[in-house]
């Protein structure tokens, strides 16, 4: 059994009513990482489970004056996980990429850490514990790909698909207003239903925890605007 501990939409550069939120949100992220530690250690002498920590996009805007502190917080989290022998995957969201043709993004430092830390900035398949996980990140226009074509060309259906993409018909929140950035790239729902109907679907991008068209939305780690007062921030732990 493998457990996925999934967080998303940290937006560590956010400022609410003039107050920077980085310390608060980093504390929430550390709660998720501590949950991963607890799972790895097991309980009552049981064999520790295989654990993978996943960040599903939107760490910080690259042009924010607070982006360096945000990246440092993510690096601290990733290094702590690695010290506990917990692998982590950090996937780009629409707020992470530079749209200048360079292919750069705010997660480059995570990818440079090595060890059990990986940054995913292109569609990718990861195999862990006999299961396969497909990552569908948001990419800059210069590195654009078709999620639909990518799913259809897979030789084997994945067990899990994790994406930072748009969902047609979902009720928009602050991610489509105050936090709007970049173009819309949609989940390949039809291709997923045809090619891998049994796959677990997990999504970032949307700040409200919910399930829509079969996609389990992780939600943001904190209420980022006053309009999110009814949201229940948190993270997702799933068995695969």
C-alpha distance (Angstrom), angle and dihedral (degrees) to the residues before:
residue distance angle dihedral
X1 . . .
X2 3.81 . .
X3 3.78 123.6 .
X4 3.79 122.3 -152.8
X5 3.79 117.7 -152.7
X6 3.81 104.3 -161.5
X7 3.80 129.0 -168.6
X8 3.77 129.0 171.4
X9 3.79 146.9 174.8
X10 3.78 98.4 26.7
X11 3.83 94.5 162.8
X12 3.78 88.8 -170.8
X13 3.81 91.0 -179.8
X14 3.82 93.3 62.4
X15 3.81 120.8 128.4
X16 3.82 119.2 -163.9
X17 3.82 118.5 -164.2
X18 3.80 88.6 -19.2
X19 3.81 94.5 -50.7
X20 3.83 118.6 117.9
X21 3.81 110.2 -131.3
X22 3.82 100.0 -162.6
X23 3.82 97.8 108.1
X24 3.81 92.9 47.4
X25 3.81 94.2 47.9
X26 3.80 93.4 44.0
X27 3.81 87.8 53.9
X28 3.82 88.9 54.0
X29 3.81 90.2 49.5
X30 3.79 90.1 51.7
X31 3.81 90.0 53.4
X32 3.81 87.4 58.6
X33 3.80 92.0 47.6
X34 3.81 90.6 49.0
X35 3.79 88.1 53.6
X36 3.80 87.5 55.6
X37 3.84 89.3 50.7
X38 3.81 90.8 51.5
X39 3.80 92.2 50.7
X40 3.79 92.1 48.2
X41 3.79 92.5 50.4
X42 3.79 90.4 51.4
X43 3.77 123.0 -154.8
X44 3.81 135.7 -89.2
X45 3.77 92.2 2.9
X46 3.81 95.4 -55.9
X47 3.80 119.0 148.9
X48 3.84 109.3 -86.3
X49 3.78 114.6 -108.7
X50 3.79 126.1 -123.2
X51 3.82 107.6 -98.7
X52 3.79 132.1 -168.3
X53 3.81 121.9 -173.0
X54 3.81 113.0 -149.1
X55 3.78 130.0 -168.0
X56 3.81 109.4 -162.9
X57 3.79 100.2 -160.2
X58 3.83 147.2 -75.6
X59 3.78 107.4 81.9
X60 3.81 97.4 155.7
X61 3.78 143.2 -34.9
X62 3.82 107.5 -91.7
X63 3.80 93.3 -134.8
X64 3.80 95.4 49.4
X65 3.83 115.8 116.7
X66 3.81 86.0 -133.8
X67 3.81 96.8 51.8
X68 3.82 94.0 101.8
X69 3.80 92.0 58.0
X70 3.81 89.3 47.3
X71 3.79 92.1 52.4
X72 3.81 91.0 47.0
X73 3.82 89.7 54.1
X74 3.81 91.4 52.1
X75 3.81 90.8 47.8
X76 3.82 90.7 52.1
X77 3.79 89.9 51.4
X78 3.81 94.2 47.0
X79 3.81 93.4 47.5
X80 3.79 91.3 49.6
X81 3.79 90.9 51.4
X82 3.80 91.0 47.9
X83 3.81 91.3 51.7
X84 3.80 87.3 56.5
X85 3.82 89.4 49.3
X86 3.79 92.6 -111.3
X87 3.78 114.6 140.0
X88 3.80 117.9 -138.0
X89 3.79 133.1 -162.4
X90 3.81 120.2 -157.6
X91 3.81 114.6 -163.2
X92 3.80 126.4 -165.0
X93 3.80 120.8 -112.9
X94 3.79 130.6 -168.8
X95 3.81 91.5 -87.1
X96 3.81 94.0 52.8
X97 3.80 103.2 59.7
X98 3.79 131.7 85.8
X99 3.80 108.4 -134.7
X100 3.80 94.0 -155.3
X101 3.79 99.2 101.7
X102 3.81 93.4 -100.9
X103 3.80 97.0 105.7
X104 3.81 89.1 -133.5
X105 3.79 122.8 143.4
X106 3.80 140.8 171.9
X107 3.82 94.1 -99.4
X108 3.82 96.2 63.8
X109 3.81 91.3 102.7
X110 3.81 90.2 55.5
X111 3.78 90.9 54.4
X112 3.79 90.5 49.8
X113 3.81 92.9 58.4
X114 3.80 93.1 77.4
X115 3.78 121.2 -170.5
X116 3.78 110.4 83.6
X117 3.81 94.3 -19.3
X118 3.80 120.3 102.5
X119 3.81 133.6 176.9
X120 3.81 116.1 -151.3
X121 3.81 116.0 -156.5
X122 3.82 98.6 154.3
X123 3.81 133.2 42.3
X124 3.78 107.8 -71.0
X125 3.81 142.8 173.3
X126 3.79 119.3 -139.6
X127 3.80 123.7 -168.7
X128 3.79 117.9 -153.1
X129 3.80 131.8 160.5
X130 3.79 92.1 -8.5
X131 3.82 91.8 -54.1
X132 3.80 130.2 105.5
X133 3.81 125.7 -136.7
X134 3.80 123.0 -166.2
X135 3.81 117.8 -154.4
X136 3.80 119.4 -154.8
X137 3.81 106.0 -173.4
X138 3.77 128.4 -176.0
X139 3.79 108.5 -106.3
X140 3.77 134.7 -169.5
X141 3.80 116.0 -95.3
X142 3.81 89.7 -105.4
X143 3.83 89.0 61.8
X144 3.81 97.0 36.6
X145 3.80 120.8 153.7
X146 3.81 135.5 176.6
X147 3.83 111.4 -107.6
X148 3.80 88.9 -163.1
X149 3.81 93.6 54.3
X150 3.80 91.7 43.7
X151 3.81 93.1 55.0
X152 3.80 92.6 45.6
X153 3.80 93.7 52.5
X154 3.83 95.5 53.2
X155 3.80 111.6 117.0
X156 3.82 93.0 -148.6
X157 3.80 129.0 30.6
X158 3.82 112.1 -110.7
X159 3.78 124.7 -126.5
X160 3.81 93.6 -137.6
X161 3.81 134.0 22.3
X162 3.80 118.4 -163.6
X163 3.79 118.9 -172.6
X164 3.77 144.2 170.4
X165 3.78 96.1 -150.5
X166 3.81 141.5 120.1
X167 3.81 125.0 -91.5
X168 3.79 118.8 -144.7
X169 3.79 113.3 -125.6
X170 3.80 98.2 14.6
X171 3.81 116.9 135.9
X172 3.82 104.7 -103.8
X173 3.79 122.0 -126.1
X174 3.79 135.0 -180.0
X175 3.83 89.5 -52.1
X176 3.83 85.5 72.3
X177 3.82 97.0 41.7
X178 3.82 122.3 25.5
X179 3.81 90.8 13.6
X180 3.79 98.9 39.7
X181 3.82 112.9 136.5
X182 3.77 133.3 156.9
X183 3.78 131.4 -5.0
X184 3.80 129.3 -47.6
X185 3.82 117.1 -95.5
X186 3.79 113.5 179.5
X187 3.78 134.9 -140.0
X188 3.84 110.0 -106.7
X189 3.80 91.9 -124.3
X190 3.81 95.9 159.6
X191 3.82 92.8 49.0
X192 3.81 91.0 47.6
X193 3.80 92.1 51.2
X194 3.80 90.8 49.8
X195 3.82 101.0 40.0
X196 3.81 105.2 29.7
X197 3.82 110.1 12.6
X198 3.81 92.6 162.6
X199 3.81 96.2 53.4
X200 3.79 119.6 117.7
X201 3.82 109.0 -122.2
X202 3.81 119.7 -149.8
X203 3.79 124.0 179.8
X204 3.76 142.4 -165.6
X205 3.83 129.2 -172.4
X206 3.81 97.9 71.2
X207 3.79 116.3 89.0
X208 3.82 98.4 -152.0
X209 3.80 118.2 78.7
X210 3.81 107.9 -122.1
X211 3.80 146.0 122.5
X212 3.81 116.7 -110.9
X213 3.80 127.4 172.9
X214 3.78 88.6 -13.8
X215 3.83 94.0 -53.5
X216 3.80 115.6 125.3
X217 3.80 104.6 -141.6
X218 3.79 111.0 -149.3
X219 3.80 94.9 -156.8
X220 3.78 129.6 -152.4
X221 3.80 123.0 -55.0
X222 3.82 92.4 -125.2
X223 3.79 140.7 17.2
X224 3.78 100.4 -91.3
X225 3.81 100.2 -174.7
X226 3.80 136.9 24.8
X227 3.81 87.2 -109.0
X228 3.81 89.5 65.8
X229 3.79 94.5 62.8
X230 3.82 91.5 119.2
X231 3.81 94.3 50.6
X232 3.79 121.6 108.4
X233 3.83 104.5 -141.0
X234 3.77 119.3 -153.8
X235 3.76 146.1 102.5
X236 3.79 136.7 -85.6
X237 3.80 129.4 -114.8
X238 3.80 116.3 -170.7
X239 3.81 136.7 171.1
X240 3.78 120.4 -131.0
